Amino acid sequence: MNDNIDFKDLWQTKVTETPDIKEVYYLINKEKKRLLKRLIATNIIYFLTATYIMAIWVYYKPQLLSTKIGISVSILAISIFILAQNQMLPLLKKVNSSMTVSDYVDQFNKVQRKEKFLQTTMMNIYLVLLALGIFIYMYEYVAKTVVSVLLTYGITSGWFAFNWFYLRPKTIKKQQAKTNDLIAKLETFKNQLTDA
């Protein structure tokens, strides 16, 4: 038995698996569809919410100026977030099958940076403006007794705190994990192509 192993010869005869391009395109298209669906669903939900808020203004005919200002600030918050979020659409439309793997990596890095901007800066602006609008809006309807003010504003503040400190970070973490996973797979595929 020969104890001398020629590692160089063994390394050169190693069979390397070439990455499956179909799997990569499948992952890219799946992520693009997921992001587009989320964008469309969010637009629909925010549009319906803004419409509902406007219907409250028309139907209940608030008497105080503060109520009208609160409604306006809430609709402003929704509008700003929708406009910022829809800037993701051109980034997603650029993703197509004629791109190279390097182009996919670059494009999804841009998508990731835009997601981070939306999840941090724009979401913070949205939540602050929305909370401000709702608190101003509610004043006309809850300003009857001290107990009703404290209870209503306490529950509403609790809901915003739950969203801010629990739901928002959890959602951000989940979305970032999906995008990071895709970018990591694309990077691996890109590196395998350059090594081959």
LINDAMO-V925325 format. One record per pair of residues at least 24 apart in sequence whose ideal C-beta (glycine too) atoms are under 8 Angstrom apart, sorted by the first residue. I is the first residue (numbers start at 1). J is the second residue. If there is no record, write none. Layout:
# LINDAMO-V925325
i=I j=J
i=I j=J
This chain:
# LINDAMO-V925325
i=16 j=196
i=18 j=192
i=18 j=196
i=19 j=188
i=19 j=189
i=19 j=192
i=19 j=193
i=24 j=101
i=24 j=104
i=24 j=185
i=24 j=186
i=24 j=189
i=25 j=97
i=27 j=182
i=27 j=185
i=27 j=186
i=28 j=95
i=28 j=104
i=28 j=108
i=28 j=182
i=28 j=186
i=31 j=108
i=31 j=178
i=31 j=179
i=31 j=182
i=32 j=92
i=32 j=95
i=34 j=178
i=35 j=88
i=35 j=92
i=35 j=111
i=36 j=92
i=39 j=85
i=39 j=86
i=39 j=88
i=39 j=89
i=39 j=92
i=42 j=82
i=42 j=85
i=43 j=82
i=43 j=85
i=43 j=86
i=46 j=78
i=46 j=81
i=46 j=82
i=47 j=82
i=49 j=78
i=50 j=75
i=50 j=78
i=50 j=79
i=53 j=78
i=62 j=140
i=63 j=140
i=64 j=139
i=64 j=140
i=66 j=136
i=66 j=137
i=66 j=139
i=66 j=140
i=67 j=136
i=67 j=137
i=67 j=139
i=67 j=140
i=67 j=141
i=69 j=136
i=70 j=132
i=70 j=133
i=70 j=134
i=70 j=135
i=70 j=136
i=70 j=137
i=70 j=138
i=70 j=139
i=71 j=133
i=71 j=137
i=72 j=133
i=73 j=129
i=73 j=130
i=73 j=132
i=73 j=133
i=73 j=136
i=74 j=129
i=74 j=130
i=74 j=133
i=74 j=134
i=74 j=137
i=75 j=133
i=76 j=129
i=76 j=133
i=77 j=125
i=77 j=126
i=77 j=129
i=77 j=130
i=77 j=133
i=78 j=126
i=78 j=130
i=80 j=122
i=80 j=125
i=80 j=126
i=80 j=129
i=81 j=122
i=81 j=123
i=81 j=125
i=81 j=126
i=84 j=117
i=84 j=118
i=84 j=122
i=85 j=118
i=85 j=122
i=87 j=114
i=88 j=114
i=88 j=115
i=88 j=118
i=101 j=186
i=101 j=189
i=101 j=190
i=101 j=193
i=102 j=190
i=104 j=186
i=105 j=183
i=105 j=186
i=105 j=187
i=105 j=190
i=108 j=179
i=108 j=182
i=108 j=183
i=108 j=186
i=109 j=183
i=111 j=179
i=112 j=176
i=112 j=179
i=112 j=180
i=112 j=183
i=115 j=175
i=115 j=176
i=115 j=179
i=116 j=176
i=119 j=168
i=119 j=171
i=119 j=172
i=119 j=175
i=119 j=176
i=120 j=172
i=123 j=168
i=127 j=160
i=127 j=163
i=127 j=164
i=127 j=168
i=131 j=156
i=131 j=160
